[in-house]
Amino acid sequence: MEERIRLLEEKSQHHSRQISKLFSEIDETKANIQKIMNILTQIRYFLYGGFAFFVATEIGFLQALKLM
């Protein structure tokens, strides 16, 4: 009986360690996803700026404003 209780306690401790490890990995994954989202936002605004520059140089800034 004592042996069975000891084994259950060891399994419980092992599972607790695994759960805490998984939660730390989840936190790291969330941080990495946030970094990716920031990079995608920078790329999007870079493309918006490139398109605005293209329109301003090809059509002309004042004519582009008249189109709006």
Buried (B, 14 or more C-beta within 10 A) or exposed (E): EEEEEEEEEEEEEEEEEEEEEEEEEEEEEEEEEEEEEEEEEEEEEEEEEEEEEEBBEEEEEEEBEEEE
